[in-house]
Each structure stands twice: as C-alpha cells, then as structure tokens.
Amino acid sequence: MTSPSAETSDLDTAAVADRRRWFALAIVMTAAFMDLVDVTIVNIAIPSIRQDAGASFSQIQWITAGYALAFAAGLITGGRLGDIHGRKRLFLVGIGGFTIASALCGLAANPEMLVASRILQGGMAAMMVPQVLAIVHATFPAHERGKVFGMFGAVVGLGAVTGPLLGALLTEWNLFGLEWRPIFLINLPVGIAGLLLGSRFITESKAPRALKLDLVGVALVTLGLLMLLYPLTRGRELGWPLWGHLSMAGAVVVFGALVAYEKRKAARDGSPLIELSLFRVKSFAAGIAVQTVFGVALGVFFLVWTLYMQIGLGWTPLRAGLTGVPFSIAVSTAAGLSVQQLVPRFGRKVLQTGALLMAAGVLLYIWESDRYGLGITSWQMSLPLVVMGVGMGLIVAPLTDAVLSDVPKEHAGSASGLINTVQQMGNALGLGLVSVVFFGTIGDRLTATQVGPAFVDGFQHALVWVAGVMGVIFLLMFALPGRAAEQSEGAGAERPGQAGEASSRVEERVPAH
C-alpha cells in the first residue's frame, strides 16, 4: 500500500491510510441517526402533542410536513454550500443549528411555535444531512463504500427501531411533567457531542475548483417547492381554493424556468446549483425517480399508521412503538443482507423483489385490518409488518451507493443534496396526500363511537394507495442497470468490498421515513 503523500488530489489513497475516517464515519452516522430518530420519534408522539398542546389535525400535518418541506427546500443549497465552503464546516453549522432548533421545539409554548421550530429544524437538517453522504463519498475509497453504505442501511433500520420506542417511553414516562417535550430535548446532548467531536475528527473536503453559490437557482428551487407543497398540504383544510390549483400548476412553470436557467448558468461559469449533467448518469437518474416515488409511499404510510393505532385503535404510545419493532428489525436485517450478499449476486432483482414484498405486506395488512377490525392485536400485525420491513430493507441500503457511485467527486455534495431533496419532496407530497387519502375519507365531525371505525376505514383506504405506489416503483426499477457483475466482468477477482460497491451501483436507497 502506498503511503499517503502531500498530494491531496488522491483522496482515495489518503482515506485508506487515514484511520480517523472511521471516527468521522461514526460522527456523521450519529448525526444521520439523530435525524432519522427525530422523524420517527415525532410520529409516535403526534397524538400526545395533539392532546396536550391542543393542535388541530392541520397543525399535526404541519409538524411533520413543515419539517419535510424546509428539509426539501434547503437540501440542494446545503449540498452546494458544502461543495463551496467545505463539507465539514457546513456539517458543523447544520448539527449546531439542529440542536438549537430541537431546544426550541422542546420549549414551544403553543402549536404555532412548535410548527415554526420544526421548520427551522428542517432547514438546519438540510445543511447537515447532505454533508453526511458527501463526506463518506469523499473520504472512503471505492472498494470500501459498499460496506459503508451497508452500515448506513443498518443505521436506518436502527433509527426506525429506536425512534418509536424512545418516543413512546419518553411520552409515557412524562419526565418532570414535560409530556412530549423530551422527545426533542434529548437531541441536545447528542448534538453537542457531535459538534465537539466532529470539529476534531472530520477532515475538511470541498470541490477542487472554485464554485459560486447560485442564488437565482436557490430562489427558483425554493419557490417551486413551496408553490407545489404548501397548497397540497393545506388544500383540504381550506376547501381546495382556486389559488391552490393555480399555485401547483405554476410550480411546473417555475421548475421549467429553473432547468433553463441552470443550463445557461453551467455554460456561463460552470457552477450551477443543480448539476443537470448528473442526470445523464443512468444509475443516478433512475435512482432519483425511485427515490421520489418511494418517499411518497413512506410519507403516507408512517403518519397514517401512527394515527390508526393511537387514535383509531386507542393504543398507548408504548404499545404502538412496540408493535413497530418487528418491522424495524426486519428493515435493519434485510438492509445488511441486501448490500453484502444479495445485490452482488442478483442485482436489480433484489430491489424489485423488495418492492413486491412491500406491496404484498401492505395488501396483507389491509386484509387483516378488515378482518379483525378494532379487535386487531399487535401480534396479528407482525406478519404484514415483517414482510413490509424485509421489502424496505432490500431497497433502502443499496440505493444510496447506486445513485452516487458514478457521480464525480466534485459534485458529491450537490448530488447527495438532490438525493435527499427528492426523497423529502416525495415525503412531503405523501404527507400532503394524507389530507386526500386519509382525512378525506373519515369526515370532520365524528362521535366517540364513530372515531375507531372511521380511522380503520381511512387506514385501509390509504394503504390501497401505498400498494399502488409500490407497483409503480417496481416498474421504475426496470430503468436501473440489470446486474452489477456485468460492470466488473473480466476485471479479475474482486475483494469483498469491491463486489459490494459494484453491486450497489445497480440499486438505490431511501431513508427516511
């Protein structure tokens, strides 16, 4: 092995020799874990927030969708800022701001302040999260990335397990009479530790050539997302006014203007906000499409699932959290297997199998919910949740490496920002669609005896949509490369890490529910 020299251009060689990269990996993974837990922990506490803070159903949607909206609107900018000013610097700014926003959420005096603090929290996460993948991409050599992204998939699964359970326990314990507030305040020690350790162990990286922040691009992408997502989220509450439809139609025009401007910007000075050339990379373009649609399915499912169990069935947060454990364990287990063993051998078929399994689990859940009604038990939900979890695990881990594997390093931040943006955009779209596919079927004025049956019916109706979306994802996956092995054929024997990295080029990931 060649010793690292003063040449910083050979990042792969330097990363192999730099043992500190594993400390850096642990720190950025902890930040990603904190973000994932924060989403799932909030979901499980939503009914408690509604009861204690007096939040309306619309405000409940905004507590989740506001975070996703700010996250989506700022991710591309966050990724590009990391390319320009340094990924370590932006990571530290993001994790510091996320910690402050978490404190404001925990201290919120009313639902309006909580919604505003969640929007701030989403904006800070948009500075932090793109740097996670960009730092990994710039720090680890190609033959190690398959293993690293397998670990990322396990973190996703662990976050899915920990979030609901931690949220349930903190809500049930009612620490110091704070009700749901500790679910946000728990981020403070984690964020402070990440800030201190990150400043010491993470190595700075940025684009090798000078770039400028594309302020016009920032304005257009933010405006387009707001015009699309705001009326979708508030449409039902306001009676679907004409301005909402015009706003969503206008968003298409804004995105068209964005594409035209970014082409001119790239030709003029080579530093656009969105590298449109990335979409000429087939694995990137196909993975982005899957990511977007998958985000819609997850946005719908997780919010509706929480409301179904805690309001419809009347379960406690702890029971609802424990019910989700089989799902989370299945996600984590399948995620590790998919990257390390299955994808290198079977390529795209693993991802498509995952989509079909998720659809099958959703259909089984609909059948069980209909059969057992309000009397359904946690163990009866275990089978459909395990089937869904295995399916999600087969998709979630390899997706990231597939999307980023052929992306030039100088655009790693921009690419990871795009990956997370489309996922969160899909997630926010899904949360907005909850107004249509769930609340639109249960009615506004329900008696105590009508709530349970209405929520059960709404849950089943929403899951039909989720199953349909999974079918669309299955079809989109045909655009992905068929087999990773074809890319490395004739290259001789590969190390295990190389095989994992090559395999993940075939597939993709989606985090974050």
C-alpha angles and dihedrals in degrees: 000000000000114000114242112263133198088272106108093183091081096069094165094058092045092049093052091056096041109087090184088076089079091055088048089050091053091051097049091043089053089053091049088047091051090052093048093046091049091059097046094039090056093049093057092047097048097099090049091049089049092052099040100038096034093237118172123230088257091053089047089056090049093051087063103026094043090059092047092046095052089043093052094043094052104037099086090047090047092051093049092046088055090052090051106037101024132282094239092053094049091044091056092046090049098048091045092051092044089055092050092047090050089055090051091050091051092049096044111142096201141003092269092057090046092053091048091048091049090053089052089047090053091050092052091047086055088061093046108039101056089055091059095066093034092053091049091047093049096040105044126063119240096258092056099046095081090060092043094052089047086058089049089056089052089051089053090053093045090050089051090053098042099043100061094039094047091045091049094049095045091048094046094045092052091205112217088348090291094131108197097352098095089067086074100031091058087072091067101078092039092050094047091050091048091050094051097042094041092056089056106039108028115092116223118245134171141161110301093232128051114268132185128220110254100224094178090052090049091052094047097047092046093046093048094050093047092049090052103040105034097062091040091056096043100030099098093045091053096042096256097285122205093249089061093057091045090050093052091047090048090054089067089055091049092051089049090052089048092055092048093048094047090053091054092044092053091050093047104047108350097240110100121160091238118039099220089186087072089072089064086068101090096208090051096048094046093046091050091055092050091045093055096050093042089054089057091054093048093046091056098041104049098048094043092045092055093048091046095054100039104033102022098041095026095232123160119249090251094054091047091049093049090048089062095053096091089052093051094046090050091051093050095046096046092045092059093045094047096058100036102039118003106044094050088057105034106022118188093007089073091059093046091048088053091054092049092047091051090050091048091049091050092050091048089051090052090051094049093046090052094045099047100029115180090350095066115129133213094250091052088057092052098084098053090041093052091048090049092045094052090049093050092047091054089057107032103062105044095041096078096052091045093054095046102033097092097032115116111249094238089064097042094110094047091047095049089047089054092048093053093039095058091044092051091041088055090045092051090047089053092049089050091050089056085079089061106033098037116015090036090065102042102057131231103257113051129164119227091262093049097052097076099048091041093053091047091053091045091050092052092047092051092049091055086061091048091052090051092051091052088055089054090050090052090056094045090055090069085076090064122093111275105226132008090208089068090064094056100036112136093015093110129237115345131211113244091252091053092052091051092049093048092047093053091059085073095057146033149220143233125190136180135054 
